[in-house]
Amino acid sequence: MAVLASVPATCRKPKGVLSVDDTLLTHYGQDFEQIAQLFDHVSESYVWAHDLVTLHYSDDDTDYPLLLSALEAGGT
């Protein structure tokens, strides 16, 4: 993050935005670490999945992730 902040093309700017993306990574089968049955709002059903949450910074010149977290089974 320090390197990105030190370069003019990738440093955060006043018109930049932060966006949160919450994506279900659907899996078929149950032999995955930290997998859980989560509600998929697209299919309106429960699916075996990981919940991947990312925070992105974007402006007119660049877009990169600031933080990503895979939520564990049980919502932690």
N, C-alpha and C positions, 0 to 999 in steps of 0.2 A: 504494500500500500504506500510505503514511503517513496518508492521509486516512481509509482504512478503519479503521486502528488508533486514530485519534483520536475516532471516533464510538462511543459506548457500545453501540449496537445492532449494530455490525459489528466491534468489536474482538474479538481472540481471547480466549476464555474457558477456564477450567480443564477444563470438560467438552467442549470442542470436539474434533473429530477431523480428521485429515488423511487424504485418500483419493487413491489413484493410479488413473487411468483410462487404459488402453492400448487405443486403438481403431484398427482398420484402416479406412481410407477407400478403399473399392474403386472402381476406375476401369475403364472399358471402353475400351480403346485403349492406345497406348503413347506418345502425344505429350504427355506431361506432364513438367514438370521434377521431378527427384528421385524419380521413380516407380521401384518395384522389384517383383520377384516375391517376395511374402511369404507365409508359411504361414498360412492361415486355419483356426483350430482348430474353427470352427463347421462349415464345409463340408469340412474335412479335405482341402484341396487348396491349391495355390499360386494366388494371385490377383495381378493388377496393382493395387498400392495404395500409399498413403502411410500411415505409422504415426504417429498423433497421440497424444502422451502428455501428460496434464494432471494437475496436483496441485491438489486442492480443499481448502478449509477449510470445515467445516460445524459448526453447533451448532443449538440449538433455534430460534434467531431468524434465522439467515442461512446462505447458502452462496455462495461465490465462488471463482473460480480464483486460485491463487497463482502458478502457473507453467505454461506450455505450451510444448511443443517438438515439432516435426515431425522425426522421425528421418529422416535422409537415406538414400538408397540406399547400401548397403554397411554400414549399422549405425552410422554416426557421429552 
